[in-house]
Amino acid sequence: MIWLGGGVRGGMEIEQCPFCKVSVDKILLRSSTAIAFRDAFPIAEGHTLVIPKQHVTSIFDLLESDQAQLRSE
């Protein structure tokens, strides 16, 4: 398991975060702000999730600058 770190914004409790329970061997890519891994229940072949390391309930809870950085990775 991993702990993604970062603060809590938008009401997400760290204990409730399903992405903190992702096994390290499942992670495809990791950066300073995000992790990427295959979806456990893909709707299409290659379906990959890119998740910010900062705990938020929605990507829209991130600052605009953080959203832009996430999209560029």
C-alpha positions as CSV (number, residue, x, y, z in Angstrom):
1,M,0.0,0.0,0.0
2,I,1.0,3.6,-0.5
3,W,0.2,6.8,1.2
4,L,-0.2,9.6,-1.3
5,G,0.5,12.4,1.0
6,G,-0.7,16.0,0.6
7,G,-3.3,17.9,2.6
8,V,-7.0,17.2,2.7
9,R,-9.2,19.6,0.7
10,G,-12.8,19.2,-0.2
11,G,-13.7,16.8,2.7
12,M,-11.9,13.6,1.7
13,E,-10.8,11.7,4.8
14,I,-7.4,9.9,4.2
15,E,-8.8,6.7,5.8
16,Q,-11.6,6.7,3.1
17,C,-9.2,7.1,0.2
18,P,-9.3,4.0,-2.0
19,F,-6.2,5.2,-3.9
20,C,-4.0,5.0,-0.8
21,K,-4.7,1.3,-0.9
22,V,-3.3,0.7,-4.4
23,S,-0.4,-1.8,-4.3
24,V,2.9,-0.2,-5.3
25,D,3.4,-3.0,-7.9
26,K,0.3,-1.8,-9.7
27,I,1.6,1.8,-10.3
28,L,2.6,2.4,-13.9
29,L,3.9,6.0,-13.5
30,R,4.6,8.2,-10.5
31,S,5.5,11.9,-10.4
32,S,5.7,14.5,-7.8
33,T,2.0,15.3,-8.1
34,A,0.3,12.2,-9.4
35,I,0.2,8.4,-9.8
36,A,-1.1,6.4,-12.7
37,F,-2.4,2.8,-12.7
38,R,-4.7,0.5,-14.6
39,D,-8.4,0.6,-13.6
40,A,-9.4,-2.5,-11.7
41,F,-12.7,-2.5,-13.6
42,P,-11.8,-1.1,-17.0
43,I,-14.5,0.0,-19.5
44,A,-12.0,-0.2,-22.3
45,E,-8.7,-1.9,-22.9
46,G,-5.9,0.1,-21.4
47,H,-8.2,2.1,-19.2
48,T,-5.8,4.0,-16.9
49,L,-6.5,6.2,-13.9
50,V,-4.3,9.3,-13.2
51,I,-4.8,10.4,-9.6
52,P,-3.4,13.5,-7.9
53,K,-1.4,12.8,-4.8
54,Q,-3.2,15.5,-2.9
55,H,-6.3,14.2,-1.2
56,V,-9.4,15.9,-2.7
57,T,-12.9,14.7,-3.4
58,S,-12.9,16.1,-7.0
59,I,-10.2,17.3,-9.4
60,F,-12.1,20.6,-9.3
61,D,-11.1,21.0,-5.6
62,L,-7.5,21.4,-6.7
63,L,-6.1,24.8,-7.4
64,E,-6.2,25.7,-11.1
65,S,-2.4,25.6,-11.3
66,D,-2.4,22.1,-9.8
67,Q,-5.1,21.0,-12.3
68,A,-3.0,22.3,-15.1
69,Q,0.1,20.5,-13.9
70,L,-1.8,17.2,-13.5
71,R,-3.0,17.4,-17.1
72,S,0.5,18.1,-18.4
73,E,2.0,15.0,-16.8
